[in-house]
């Protein structure tokens, strides 16, 4: 029997993968993202018909496209029978076998840990695969605390048991196909590699190498913050997400932009931090498309706030819009494109960029404040003495804690620093964004502690 064709669909901005799997005629999809036109286009390209859609769990980091994909294709929509949802689904439970075709048979395996009702799906046969969602990842596991700290230890213990169940029940040659672990905050620790098998994971994954007590302790100790917008994803997925439109929002001209900025609305500049620094409309915030745009925008802005986007081209606006619907931001107040001089009739502002070497030098001449916007675990691992740590995702709510005077903002590499510096500068403050790797801080002569 021919091997099934397994095609990953990458969503790099969220660090996730979905999968289209087919036998040449029919296909199933695992954990599709909200913009299902990518899935439909891939199925058309392969010349296959989607007949089944599977969810490994009710996702906390994105709004699923599974519900709408099933509606549009007529496919059966498989969701755990124990999940409380507001729509008709093909309920599936541990041990159920779903026959998609003679070549495609999926067995559901209950693998709690990321959530209580999490399922993995084993494609068994001569060419075995297992779709592990947020359970077993490449060298890691899905984080166990997204349902709240009260459940974190219990779920971590479940995660350990689930990984061992997969390792014991499935052949070592089974290809592991996770949804999370490619930069997603749903991963408990940084995942490694681009592909793996059960045999490889047995040799390298801490969850399969450690005793349960060691795994639970180390996993819980390593957990850092996760995006605040995650709180809105689970309810949206349980309700059944609505169909989306990817038509461009209305154009906001200079006068509209001026009024919105005066009203305190969020106007986000999508260009790179280098372009933004060279010239931007005062009061706008820079969240570039060249980083994890949707993750940071969803984390930084107050949920539900009106949002206007500025980009160099309609294509940039469309890309941003596509990324935002994946996290449930379906409505935009407006957009404009082109050069920043066309977005205002006033003077443009600039944002000074610098390196850690520049910061070390300037401290010899005048007093400046240092704002470190990395997350707490990053800060604890090493930080500049005297720096104030406010994680980027908390900055808007804690802006009053930023000291007066000149503020130098840094992160680990420059992307988050530019976002944060633009937020601080929008308050009328003198701000410098450090666009440099934190690895250069110590070698630049700055006092880093612990040393």
N, C-alpha and C positions, 0 to 999 in steps of 0.2 A: 504493500500500500504506500502511495506517495506521501512524503512528509507534508504536514500542513504548512501553509505560509503564514508566518507570524510577523506582523508589521507594527513596530512601535510608532506612535504619534507623539512627538515631543512637544511639551509646553515648557520651554526653558524659563520663562519669566516666573513660573510658579514652582519649577523644579519637579515637574510631574511627567509621567508617561501614561498614555492610553494605548490600547492594542486593538488592531483589526486582525482577525484570524480567519483564514478561509481554506477550502479544499479545491478551489477552482470554480465552484458553482455557488455555494452558500457561505455565509460568514457570520461570525459573532463578534461583538465588541465588548471590551472590558473597560469600565471606568472612563467613559467619554467626557471630555470637557464641554462647556456650554456652547461653544461655536462649532456646531456639528456639521457645518458645511465642509470642514476639512475631512471629516469622516466619510461623508457622502461622496466627496470628490475622489477620495482614495478608493472607495468601493467601486465607483464607476470606472476608474482607471484600471482596476484589477478585473473588471467585468464580473463582479459577484453581487449577490443579493443578500442584504443583511436580514437575518431571520431571528436573531436572539441578541439581547443586550443584558449584560451582567454588571451589577454593582458589588464590589467587595465590601463596601460599608457606606453608611451615610457620611459623606465627606464633610470635613470641618474646614478645609482650606480653599475650596472652590464650590461654585454652584454647578451641579451636574448637568450634562446634556443628555443623559440617559433617557429621562422621561420623554423629552421632545423627540429624540431620535427614534424611540419605539413608536411614538404616535405617528411620525411621518412615514416610517417604513412598514408599519404593521407588525413589527417584530415583537416577540414576547419579551417583557421587561422583568428580569429576575432580580428580586430584592429579598433579603432575609425575611422569612415569615415572622420573625420576632421583632422586626422594626415596625414602629408605629408610624404609618404614612397615610397621607390623605388622598390616595389615588389607587386605582386598580393596578395590581401587579401580579406577576407569576411568582407566587411565594416559593421560596426554596429554603431547605434546611440541611443540616449536616447529614451527609450520606446520600443525599439525592443525586441521581445521575440524569443529566439532561442530554438527550440524543438530538444533536443538531443535524447530523448526517451519518452515513456509515463510517466516515473517517473522523468525525468530530464528536467525541463524547466527553462531557465535563462532569466531574464529580465534585460536589460541594464539600468543603472541609471547614468545620467551625474552628476558627483561629482567633479567639478573643485576645485582646492585649492593647491594640490601638483603640478599639471600641469593644464593648461587651458582645456585640452581635456580629463582629467581623467574620467574613467568610473568605477563604481562598478557594480557587478552582483548579483542579488537576485535570489536565488534558492527557489522558493515559493512553498507552499503546507503544508502538515501536519507537516513536519520537516524542518522548514525554516532556511536558511543560507544566509549570504551576504558576498561576497568576496570584501573587501574594499581596497585592494592594499595599496596606500599611503594616503588614505582619513581618515576614522575613525580607530584609533588604540586602543590598550588597555590602556585607561587612557590618551591618547595623540592623536595627529594628525600628518600627514606627514608634513615635513617642507615646507614652501611656497617660499623659496628664491633660489631654485636651478636653476631657469631660469633667475636669475640676480636680484640684489637689486631693480632695477626699477619696477619690477613686484611683489615684496614681499608683500607689503601692500595690493595690489589688490587681490592677491591670498589668503592671510590670510583671507580677508573678504569672498571670495568665500568658503574657507575651513569651516568657521563658518556656512555659509548658507547650504553647502552640508551636514554637519553633522546633522543639524536640519532637513533637508529633509529626510535623512535616518531614523532618530528617529521618524518622523511623519508618514512616509509611511509604515514602517515595524512593524510587531508585536514585542512586548517586548521579546518574547521567541526566536527571531531570533539570531542564533549563528553568532558572528562577527569573520570573518576570514581575518585578514590583511596580507599583504605581508611584510611590514616593521614593525619595532618596537621591535626587539629582539636583540638590540645592534647596529642596523643600524644607520648610520649618516643621513638617510633620515627621521628619526623621529625628530619632533620639540623639544620634551623633552623626557626624559627617560620614556619608556612605562613600564607598570606594569602588572604582571600576565601572565598566560599561556593560558587562555581562557576567553571568555566573551560573553555577550548577549547585545542586544539593551537596554534591561531593566537595566542591570548593568551599562552600559555606561551612561544612563540617570542619574543615581544616583551618578556617580563618575567622569565622564570625564569633565574637565574644559570647553571644547568647548560646552558642553550641559548644563553647569551650569552658565556660565558667559554671560553677555551682550556682544554684538559684539565688542564694543569699548574696554572693558577690556580685552577680549580674544586677540584681535589684538595687543594691546600694550604689554601685557605680553608675547605673542608668539614671537613677533619681538625682544623684549628685551632679551629673553632667547637664541636666536640663536647664535651659535658659528661657528667656522670654519668647513668646510667640505672638504673631500679629493679633491685635485687638479685634479686627474685623472677623476673625474666625467665629466669634460668638453668633454671627448672623448667618453663617453658611448651613449649619445643621438644620435649623428650622426651615430655611428655604428649600432644602433638599427633601425634607420630610413632607412639606406641603405639595411639592410638585412644581418645579420652576416653569415660569411662563415662557412662551416663544419670544425670541428677541428680534429686534431690528438693528441692522448695522448701517442704516442710512446716516449720512453725516448730520449732525445737529445744525441748527440755524447759525448763520454767520453773525458774529458780534463785532460791530464796527468800533471805531475809536471812541465814540461817545458812549456806547454801551459798555465797553471795557472800563472806561473812566468811572462810570456810575457804579459798576459792580465792585471795582476796587475801593471806591469811597464807602461803599456799603459793607465792606469787610468780607466780601465773597472771595472764594478761592479761584484764582486764575493761575493755572499751572503752565509753565514754559517747558515744552518737551525736548528742547534741544540739549546738546551735550553741555556739560558743565563748563567746558572751555568756551563754547559759543555764548553761553549765558553770561559768563564772567566778562566777556568783551563788551557786552551791551544788552540791556534788557529793560523792560518797562518797570519802573519802580513799583514795589508792592507785590509783584508776581513772585511765585515760588518755583524753583527749578527742580523738577523730578524728571530726569532724562529717560528717554526710551532705551538708552544704551546700558541700563542696569536692570535690576529686578523691579521694574516700574510699578506694576500693579500691586505687588506685595507692599512696597513702601508707601505708595499713595494711599492704599487702603488702610495702612497702619497709622499714617500721619494725620490725615484729615478727619475732622469730626464726621461720623457716619450720617449720611443723608444730606450733607451740606451741598448747596448748588455749586456746580463745578464747570468752569470754562477752560478750554484747552487752546494753547497757542503752539503752532508747529511750523516747520519750514515748508510743508507740503500737505495736500489733502491725504496723501498716503500715510504720513506720520499720524495725522488725526485718526485715520481709519485703524491703524495698528493699535493706537492707544485705546480706542473705543472697543476693539476686539478683546484686548487684555482686560479691560474694566468689566465687561459683561461677564467674564469668567468668575469675578468675585461679587457679582450681583449689583454693580453700579450700571444700571440700564439707561438712565436718563442723564443727559448732559445739557447744561444751560446754553452752551454755544461754543463756537470755535472761531479762530482766525488763522490764516497762514501767510507765509511770506517772510519779510524781514521785520525786526522789531521796530525800525523807524516807521513802519506803516501801521503799527498798533497803537501809536500815541502821537499827539501833536506837541508833547512836551519833550524835555530832555531825557535821554536814556541814562540809566544808572549803570555802574560797573561793580563787579565784585572782585576784590583782590585775591589772587591765588598765590600760594607760597609752598615751600617745602619745610621739612623738619629742620633742615640746616638753617633756613631763614628764621625759623622760630628761635633756635638756639642763639642766633646772632642778635635778634631784636631784644631778647631778654637782658643783654648786656647794656642796652641803651635806655630802655623804658619799661615800665610795668604793664604787663598785659595779662588778661585772664585767659585760661585755657579751658575750653569746653570739649570734653571727650564724649562723643555720641554713640559709642559702641555699646553693646549689651553688657550686663553686669558680669557675666563669666569672662568675657573678653577683657574687661577692665581689671578684674581680679587677677588675671594671669600676668598682667604687666601694664603699668600706666605711668605717665609723667607725674612726678611729685607735685602736688598742689593742684592738679587738674580736677575740675568738677565733672562728674559723670552724670549725664542725663541721657538715657537711651533715646535715639531718634524717635522711636514710636511714642515716647512720652513727652516729647519736647513741647508740643503745643499746650498741653495741660500744665506744664511746669515752667513756662517761659518766664514767669516772675522770679524764678530762682537764679536766672542768668545774671552774673554780677554786672555792675555798671562799667562804663569805660570801654576800651578796645578789647574785643573778644576774638581769639583765634580758635577756630573749630577744626577738630580732626576726627577721623574714624580709623578704619584699618587700611583704606586704599584711596579714598577721595570722594567716592560716590555719595555716601551718606553725609559726609562733611559739607558737600555743596548744597544738598537739600536743607540741612540744618542751618547753614550760614545764610541761605536765602530766607528762611523763616525768621531768623534773628534780625537780618538786615531789613526785612519788611516792617520791623518795629522802629525803624529809624536809627538803628545802632551801627557803630563802626565795627565792621566784621571782616575777618580774613579767613578764607577757606584753605586748609592745608590739603593740597592735592599730591599726596605722597604715601608710600607704604609705611605703616607703623614700624616695620622692621628697621627703618632708617633712623628711628628716633634716638636710640641709644648710641649708634655710631656717629650721630650728629652732635653728641656731647650733652644731650638732655638727660637729666637724672630720672631713670626709669626704675620703678619699684614694683614688685620685688626684683632685686638685681640678679 
